[in-house]
Amino acid sequence: MATDPPPRRPLRADAERNRAAIIEAAAEVLAEQGSAVDVREIAQRSGVGMGTLYRHFPTKEDLLEEVLDREFTAWAGAAREAADTTDDPKAALEGFYEHALATQARHRAVVEAYGHNWSGPPLDCARLLHPVLDDLRTRAQDAGVLRADATTTDLALLLATLSHTAQLVADHGAWVWRRQLRIALDGLSAAHGTPLPTA
């Protein structure tokens, strides 16, 4: 009686290693060059052929989504954890922006993705940040340290704007974007009573 051949475990392990190598290489290249990068460079840096890359990720968009999902998930989780470690709502809000911008200053593709989708990201991974921002806004407003008319959308747009600033001034040092962050946060302070424009 014929039996099925045993599973080819070494090949499966090789495939898993190839996939991991592709994702790691893509994360590095996308951070450096953004989403316009040529996938051939990703394949070369990961040490696999184009056929192997396309077997794991049939399109460039598939690979981009995989990498961004990982980056956003890690970023949102770290932001949530940092916010939960302090009882000071103002420090939690400021710490979130510090951490987020330090991260985004080093990852061009993340900035591109978030900047294009700040008002309602179609990527599930990007949506992870909105509950974090909403919680930070609520805590800060309840404590009277954030102006009452600031919205979660305001905070999301501020993050998108400052993210581009962080990359724009990266060669000059983090103090430059931190200066812009301080100006923005001071403008969000509850001490400022001038009404914000509305539609």
Secondary structure per residue as TSV (DSSP state, phi and psi in degrees):
chain	resnum	aa	ss	phi	psi
A	1	M	-	360.0	126.9
A	2	A	-	-73.1	145.4
A	3	T	-	-121.2	155.7
A	4	D	-	-67.6	145.7
A	5	P	-	-65.8	150.5
A	6	P	-	-64.3	152.7
A	7	P	-	-61.5	145.8
A	8	R	-	-88.1	75.7
A	9	R	H	-57.4	-44.2
A	10	P	H	-59.7	-38.9
A	11	L	H	-66.3	-38.3
A	12	R	H	-65.0	-41.8
A	13	A	H	-63.4	-40.1
A	14	D	H	-61.5	-42.5
A	15	A	H	-62.8	-40.8
A	16	E	H	-65.3	-40.4
A	17	R	H	-65.4	-39.5
A	18	N	H	-62.9	-43.8
A	19	R	H	-61.1	-45.2
A	20	A	H	-63.0	-40.5
A	21	A	H	-64.7	-39.0
A	22	I	H	-63.9	-45.5
A	23	I	H	-63.9	-43.3
A	24	E	H	-63.7	-45.2
A	25	A	H	-64.4	-40.6
A	26	A	H	-63.7	-40.5
A	27	A	H	-60.9	-41.4
A	28	E	H	-66.4	-47.9
A	29	V	H	-68.5	-41.7
A	30	L	H	-65.3	-35.1
A	31	A	H	-64.6	-40.2
A	32	E	H	-76.9	-43.0
A	33	Q	H	-115.0	-14.0
A	34	G	-	87.0	-177.3
A	35	S	T	-74.2	-8.5
A	36	A	T	-81.4	1.1
A	37	V	-	-60.3	148.7
A	38	D	-	-81.1	129.2
A	39	V	H	-63.4	-19.8
A	40	R	H	-63.2	-33.8
A	41	E	H	-68.4	-37.0
A	42	I	H	-63.9	-44.1
A	43	A	H	-61.9	-44.0
A	44	Q	H	-63.2	-45.0
A	45	R	H	-69.0	-29.8
A	46	S	H	-82.5	-13.3
A	47	G	T	82.0	20.9
A	48	V	-	-120.8	163.3
A	49	G	-	-82.0	167.2
A	50	M	H	-63.3	-35.6
A	51	G	H	-61.5	-41.8
A	52	T	H	-64.8	-42.7
A	53	L	H	-59.9	-46.2
A	54	Y	H	-71.7	-23.3
A	55	R	H	-67.4	-35.5
A	56	H	H	-84.5	-37.0
A	57	F	-	-135.0	93.7
A	58	P	S	-57.7	-28.1
A	59	T	S	-131.6	159.6
A	60	K	H	-61.1	-36.2
A	61	E	H	-63.1	-36.6
A	62	D	H	-61.1	-43.6
A	63	L	H	-68.3	-43.0
A	64	L	H	-60.9	-43.4
A	65	E	H	-63.8	-40.1
A	66	E	H	-61.2	-46.6
A	67	V	H	-67.9	-45.2
A	68	L	H	-64.9	-37.2
A	69	D	H	-59.8	-44.6
A	70	R	H	-64.1	-45.6
A	71	E	H	-66.6	-44.4
A	72	F	H	-66.3	-39.8
A	73	T	H	-62.9	-44.3
A	74	A	H	-65.5	-41.8
A	75	W	H	-65.3	-48.8
A	76	A	H	-63.9	-39.4
A	77	G	H	-64.5	-42.7
A	78	A	H	-66.2	-38.2
A	79	A	H	-65.6	-42.6
A	80	R	H	-63.1	-44.3
A	81	E	H	-62.9	-42.9
A	82	A	H	-64.2	-40.2
A	83	A	H	-66.5	-34.5
A	84	D	H	-77.5	-12.3
A	85	T	T	-86.8	-5.6
A	86	T	-	-125.3	143.2
A	87	D	S	-90.3	-3.8
A	88	D	-	-91.6	106.6
A	89	P	H	-58.7	-36.5
A	90	K	H	-67.3	-44.8
A	91	A	H	-64.7	-35.5
A	92	A	H	-64.9	-44.0
A	93	L	H	-65.6	-46.7
A	94	E	H	-65.4	-39.8
A	95	G	H	-64.0	-36.1
A	96	F	H	-60.7	-48.8
A	97	Y	H	-64.9	-40.1
A	98	E	H	-58.9	-49.2
A	99	H	H	-65.8	-45.7
A	100	A	H	-61.8	-45.3
A	101	L	H	-72.4	-35.1
A	102	A	H	-62.8	-37.1
A	103	T	H	-70.0	-48.2
A	104	Q	H	-69.7	-26.8
A	105	A	T	-62.5	-20.4
A	106	R	T	-104.3	2.1
A	107	H	-	-137.8	96.6
A	108	R	H	-62.6	-41.6
A	109	A	H	-67.3	-35.5
A	110	V	H	-63.8	-43.6
A	111	V	H	-61.7	-43.2
A	112	E	H	-61.2	-46.4
A	113	A	H	-65.9	-46.2
A	114	Y	H	-70.0	-39.3
A	115	G	H	-63.5	-31.3
A	116	H	H	-81.8	-14.9
A	117	N	S	-129.8	25.4
A	118	W	T	-60.1	-31.8
A	119	S	T	-87.1	-9.0
A	120	G	S	171.6	69.8
A	121	P	-	-55.7	131.3
A	122	P	S	-72.0	-22.5
A	123	L	S	-77.5	128.4
A	124	D	H	-56.9	-37.0
A	125	C	H	-62.3	-38.3
A	126	A	H	-69.0	-30.8
A	127	R	H	-65.2	-17.6
A	128	L	T	-60.4	-27.8
A	129	L	H	-77.6	-26.7
A	130	H	H	-65.6	-41.9
A	131	P	H	-62.7	-34.4
A	132	V	H	-63.9	-48.6
A	133	L	H	-62.4	-40.3
A	134	D	H	-64.2	-41.1
A	135	D	H	-66.2	-42.6
A	136	L	H	-63.3	-41.5
A	137	R	H	-62.4	-47.4
A	138	T	H	-60.2	-46.7
A	139	R	H	-60.5	-44.5
A	140	A	H	-68.9	-38.4
A	141	Q	H	-70.6	-40.1
A	142	D	H	-62.2	-31.1
A	143	A	T	-85.3	-6.0
A	144	G	T	76.9	22.2
A	145	V	-	-107.1	-10.4
A	146	L	B	-118.5	135.2
A	147	R	-	-54.9	139.6
A	148	A	T	-67.1	-24.1
A	149	D	T	-92.5	4.6
A	150	A	-	-75.8	138.7
A	151	T	-	-112.4	166.6
A	152	T	H	-62.2	-36.0
A	153	T	H	-62.7	-38.3
A	154	D	H	-58.4	-44.9
A	155	L	H	-67.3	-37.0
A	156	A	H	-67.3	-42.7
A	157	L	H	-67.4	-37.7
A	158	L	H	-61.5	-41.9
A	159	L	H	-62.5	-44.2
A	160	A	H	-61.9	-42.6
A	161	T	H	-66.2	-47.8
A	162	L	H	-69.0	-26.1
A	163	S	H	-63.4	-43.2
A	164	H	H	-66.1	-37.4
A	165	T	H	-62.4	-43.2
A	166	A	H	-59.7	-38.9
A	167	Q	H	-75.6	-35.8
A	168	L	H	-62.1	-38.1
A	169	V	T	-104.2	13.7
A	170	A	G	-54.7	-37.5
A	171	D	G	-71.1	-15.4
A	172	H	G	-94.7	-11.1
A	173	G	-	111.6	152.7
A	174	A	H	-64.6	-22.2
A	175	W	H	-61.5	-26.6
A	176	V	H	-69.0	-48.5
A	177	W	H	-73.4	-28.4
A	178	R	H	-65.7	-33.0
A	179	R	H	-63.3	-46.0
A	180	Q	H	-64.9	-37.2
A	181	L	H	-62.2	-43.0
A	182	R	H	-62.9	-42.2
A	183	I	H	-59.9	-44.1
A	184	A	H	-66.3	-44.2
A	185	L	H	-66.3	-36.4
A	186	D	H	-63.1	-35.6
A	187	G	H	-68.5	-23.8
A	188	L	T	-86.8	-5.6
A	189	S	B	-62.5	144.0
A	190	A	T	-64.1	-14.4
A	191	A	T	-68.6	-18.6
A	192	H	-	-92.6	116.8
A	193	G	-	-102.2	-3.0
A	194	T	S	-63.8	122.3
A	195	P	-	-59.2	143.0
A	196	L	-	-78.2	149.3
A	197	P	-	-62.8	147.5
A	198	T	-	-128.3	164.4
A	199	A	-	-67.0	360.0
